[in-house]
Amino acid sequence: MQDYNSIRTAGTATRSAEVDEGLRAYMTKVYSLMAVAMLVTAGAAWGIAGLALSDVPTPYRLGATKYLTEFGATLYTSPLKWVVMFAPLIMVFAFGAALKRLSVQGATTLFYAFAAVMGISISWIFVSFTSYSIVQTFLVTAIAFAGLSLYGYTTKKDLSGMGTFLMMGVIGLIVASIINIFLQSSAMQFAISAIGVLIFAGLTAFDTQNIKNTYIALANSDRDFLGKSAIMGALQLYLNFLNMFMFLLQFMGNRE
């Protein structure tokens, strides 16, 4: 009996070590996918803003020394701006619907394509805010995100109860933001930004724990399923980071 118990304990320890090793590799993949997507978004936003802005006088003046090019005026002031604004929202819902039918490589490509479209959509921040304040806000967001994600990964507290409440908050934010596009209320924008920071901070911890628990529960699933699951996890964390950054920019950003 003693030998049997020793063998059983050793087998359990081996399986636990395998799960731990697999979890580390899985989380590394999730964060790597997210990091590449953030680089794609930053590159697309910076590149489009560079094409949209001009130091040479044009009919589209923004400030004492800054002007919009013809491309910038079309992108930011014509009806095309509505397409650019809502394209990422449409794509993210399409991504979720198409994920099961895509291969891992196809899902990864679509994820990066979404990140590029998101970069185009938020390129206006380089027109409205100083580069220094954008970098400063990004660093603050990165530090906050790292701390919240680490908490979600290491805490023994079950955060699953937060999920429904936080998702209802996200839906409310989307509706309020769309309404405020037409109202242009600074007080409402302040409230949206403050609540948005809190909601996406909570989602960062919640999603990290959920990604970890999903792997532990489904560690024996096929590689294709786990690959798609990692992409979806990266998308969730990417959206949390980006939204937290955009809402913080409303407080910390210095406008041109």
C-alpha positions as CSV (number, residue, x, y, z in Angstrom):
1,M,0.0,0.0,0.0
2,Q,2.8,2.3,0.9
3,D,4.4,1.7,-2.5
4,Y,1.1,2.3,-4.3
5,N,0.6,5.6,-2.5
6,S,4.2,6.7,-3.3
7,I,3.6,5.9,-7.0
8,R,0.3,7.7,-7.0
9,T,1.8,10.8,-5.4
10,A,4.7,10.8,-7.8
11,G,2.2,10.5,-10.7
12,T,0.1,13.4,-9.4
13,A,3.2,15.5,-8.9
14,T,4.4,14.8,-12.5
15,R,1.0,15.7,-14.0
16,S,0.9,18.9,-11.9
17,A,4.4,19.8,-13.1
18,E,3.3,19.2,-16.7
19,V,0.2,21.4,-16.3
20,D,2.3,24.2,-14.7
21,E,4.9,24.0,-17.6
22,G,2.1,24.0,-20.2
23,L,0.4,27.0,-18.4
24,R,3.5,29.0,-18.5
25,A,4.0,28.4,-22.2
26,Y,0.3,29.1,-22.8
27,M,0.4,32.4,-21.0
28,T,3.6,33.4,-22.7
29,K,1.9,32.8,-26.0
30,V,-1.1,34.9,-25.0
31,Y,1.1,37.9,-23.9
32,S,3.3,37.5,-27.0
33,L,0.3,37.7,-29.3
34,M,-1.0,40.7,-27.4
35,A,2.3,42.5,-27.5
36,V,2.7,42.0,-31.3
37,A,-0.9,43.3,-31.8
38,M,-0.1,46.4,-29.7
39,L,3.0,47.0,-31.9
40,V,0.9,46.7,-35.0
41,T,-1.7,49.1,-33.6
42,A,1.0,51.6,-32.6
43,G,2.7,51.4,-36.0
44,A,-0.5,51.8,-37.9
45,A,-1.6,54.8,-35.8
46,W,1.7,56.5,-36.1
47,G,2.0,55.9,-39.8
48,I,-1.5,57.1,-40.7
49,A,-1.1,60.2,-38.5
50,G,2.2,60.9,-40.4
51,L,0.3,60.8,-43.6
52,A,-2.6,63.0,-42.2
53,L,-0.5,65.8,-40.8
54,S,1.6,68.4,-42.6
55,D,3.9,71.3,-41.5
56,V,3.3,72.9,-44.9
57,P,0.3,75.2,-45.0
58,T,-2.9,73.6,-46.4
59,P,-6.5,74.7,-46.4
60,Y,-7.1,72.4,-43.4
61,R,-5.4,74.3,-40.5
62,L,-5.3,72.8,-37.0
63,G,-3.0,75.2,-35.2
64,A,-0.2,77.7,-35.6
65,T,2.1,75.3,-37.4
66,K,0.0,72.2,-37.9
67,Y,-2.2,71.3,-40.9
68,L,-4.1,68.4,-42.3
69,T,-3.2,67.0,-45.6
70,E,-5.9,66.1,-48.1
71,F,-5.7,62.6,-46.9
72,G,-6.1,63.7,-43.3
73,A,-9.1,65.9,-44.1
74,T,-10.8,63.0,-45.8
75,L,-10.0,60.6,-43.0
76,Y,-11.0,62.8,-40.1
77,T,-13.6,65.3,-41.4
78,S,-15.5,63.5,-44.2
79,P,-18.2,60.8,-43.7
80,L,-15.3,58.3,-43.9
81,K,-14.6,59.0,-40.3
82,W,-17.7,57.1,-39.3
83,V,-16.5,54.0,-41.1
84,V,-13.0,54.3,-39.5
85,M,-14.6,54.8,-36.1
86,F,-17.0,51.8,-36.1
87,A,-14.9,49.4,-38.2
88,P,-13.0,47.9,-35.2
89,L,-16.3,47.3,-33.3
90,I,-17.8,45.5,-36.3
91,M,-14.6,43.5,-36.8
92,V,-14.3,42.3,-33.1
93,F,-17.8,40.9,-33.3
94,A,-17.1,39.3,-36.6
95,F,-13.8,37.8,-35.2
96,G,-15.7,36.1,-32.4
97,A,-18.2,34.6,-34.9
98,A,-15.6,33.4,-37.3
99,L,-13.1,32.0,-34.9
100,K,-14.4,28.4,-34.9
101,R,-14.2,28.2,-38.7
102,L,-10.7,29.6,-39.0
103,S,-7.4,27.8,-38.6
104,V,-5.0,29.0,-35.9
105,Q,-2.9,30.8,-38.6
106,G,-6.0,32.4,-40.1
107,A,-7.2,33.6,-36.7
108,T,-3.8,35.0,-35.9
109,T,-3.8,36.9,-39.2
110,L,-7.3,38.2,-38.6
111,F,-6.3,39.3,-35.1
112,Y,-3.3,41.3,-36.5
113,A,-5.6,42.8,-39.2
114,F,-8.0,43.9,-36.5
115,A,-5.1,45.5,-34.6
116,A,-4.1,47.4,-37.8
117,V,-7.6,48.7,-38.3
118,M,-7.7,49.7,-34.7
119,G,-4.5,51.7,-35.2
120,I,-6.1,53.6,-38.1
121,S,-9.2,54.2,-35.9
122,I,-7.2,55.7,-33.0
123,S,-4.6,57.6,-35.2
124,W,-6.4,60.8,-34.3
125,I,-4.7,60.8,-30.9
126,F,-1.5,61.9,-32.6
127,V,-3.4,64.8,-34.1
128,S,-5.0,65.8,-30.8
129,F,-2.4,65.1,-28.1
130,T,1.3,65.7,-27.7
131,S,3.6,62.8,-28.3
132,Y,5.1,63.2,-24.8
133,S,1.7,62.8,-23.1
134,I,0.8,59.8,-25.3
135,V,4.1,58.0,-24.3
136,Q,3.6,59.0,-20.7
137,T,0.1,57.6,-20.6
138,F,1.2,54.5,-22.4
139,L,3.8,53.8,-19.7
140,V,1.3,54.4,-16.9
141,T,-1.1,52.1,-18.5
142,A,1.6,49.4,-19.0
143,I,2.5,49.5,-15.3
144,A,-1.1,49.4,-14.2
145,F,-1.9,46.6,-16.6
146,A,1.1,44.5,-15.5
147,G,0.1,44.9,-11.8
148,L,-3.6,44.0,-12.5
149,S,-2.8,41.1,-14.7
150,L,-0.3,39.7,-12.1
151,Y,-3.0,40.0,-9.4
152,G,-5.5,38.1,-11.6
153,Y,-2.9,35.4,-12.2
154,T,-1.7,34.9,-8.7
155,T,-4.8,35.7,-6.5
156,K,-6.6,32.8,-4.8
157,K,-9.8,34.8,-4.8
158,D,-12.4,33.7,-7.3
159,L,-13.1,36.7,-9.6
160,S,-15.8,35.0,-11.7
161,G,-18.6,36.9,-9.9
162,M,-17.2,40.1,-11.4
163,G,-17.7,39.0,-15.0
164,T,-21.4,39.7,-15.6
165,F,-21.2,43.1,-13.8
166,L,-18.2,44.2,-15.8
167,M,-19.7,43.1,-19.1
168,M,-22.8,45.0,-18.4
169,G,-20.6,48.0,-17.6
170,V,-18.9,47.6,-21.0
171,I,-22.2,47.6,-22.9
172,G,-23.3,50.7,-20.9
173,L,-20.0,52.4,-21.9
174,I,-20.5,51.7,-25.6
175,V,-24.0,53.0,-25.5
176,A,-23.0,56.1,-23.6
177,S,-20.0,56.8,-25.8
178,I,-22.2,56.6,-29.0
179,I,-24.8,58.9,-27.5
180,N,-22.0,61.4,-26.5
181,I,-20.7,61.5,-30.0
182,F,-23.8,63.5,-30.8
183,L,-24.2,65.3,-27.4
184,Q,-20.5,66.3,-27.1
185,S,-20.9,66.7,-23.4
186,S,-17.6,67.2,-21.5
187,A,-19.2,66.2,-18.2
188,M,-20.5,63.0,-19.7
189,Q,-17.1,62.3,-21.3
190,F,-15.4,62.8,-18.0
191,A,-17.8,60.3,-16.3
192,I,-17.4,57.8,-19.2
193,S,-13.6,58.0,-18.9
194,A,-13.5,57.6,-15.1
195,I,-15.9,54.6,-15.2
196,G,-14.1,53.2,-18.2
197,V,-10.8,53.1,-16.4
198,L,-12.3,51.2,-13.5
199,I,-14.2,48.7,-15.6
200,F,-11.2,47.8,-17.8
201,A,-8.9,47.6,-14.8
202,G,-11.3,45.1,-13.3
203,L,-11.6,43.2,-16.6
204,T,-7.8,42.9,-16.8
205,A,-7.7,41.0,-13.5
206,F,-10.8,39.0,-14.3
207,D,-9.8,38.0,-17.8
208,T,-6.3,37.0,-16.7
209,Q,-7.7,34.7,-14.1
210,N,-10.2,33.3,-16.6
211,I,-7.5,32.7,-19.2
212,K,-5.5,30.8,-16.6
213,N,-8.5,28.8,-15.4
214,T,-9.6,28.0,-19.0
215,Y,-6.2,26.4,-19.7
216,I,-6.1,24.4,-16.5
217,A,-9.6,23.0,-17.2
218,L,-8.9,22.3,-20.9
219,A,-5.2,21.4,-20.8
220,N,-5.8,18.1,-22.5
221,S,-7.7,19.6,-25.4
222,D,-6.2,19.4,-28.9
223,R,-3.5,21.9,-29.9
224,D,-5.8,23.7,-32.4
225,F,-8.4,24.5,-29.8
226,L,-5.8,25.8,-27.3
227,G,-4.2,27.9,-30.1
228,K,-7.5,29.6,-30.8
229,S,-8.2,30.0,-27.1
230,A,-4.8,31.7,-26.7
231,I,-5.7,34.1,-29.5
232,M,-9.1,34.9,-27.9
233,G,-7.3,35.5,-24.6
234,A,-4.8,37.8,-26.2
235,L,-7.7,39.7,-27.9
236,Q,-9.4,40.2,-24.5
237,L,-6.3,41.5,-22.8
238,Y,-5.4,43.7,-25.8
239,L,-8.8,45.4,-25.7
240,N,-8.5,45.9,-21.9
241,F,-5.1,47.5,-22.3
242,L,-6.1,49.7,-25.2
243,N,-9.4,50.9,-23.7
244,M,-7.7,51.6,-20.4
245,F,-5.0,53.6,-22.3
246,M,-7.6,55.6,-24.2
247,F,-9.6,56.5,-21.1
248,L,-6.5,57.5,-19.2
249,L,-5.4,59.6,-22.1
250,Q,-8.5,61.8,-21.5
251,F,-7.1,62.6,-18.1
252,M,-3.4,62.7,-18.7
253,G,-3.1,63.8,-22.3
254,N,-2.0,67.3,-23.1
255,R,-3.8,68.5,-26.2
256,E,-2.0,70.2,-29.1
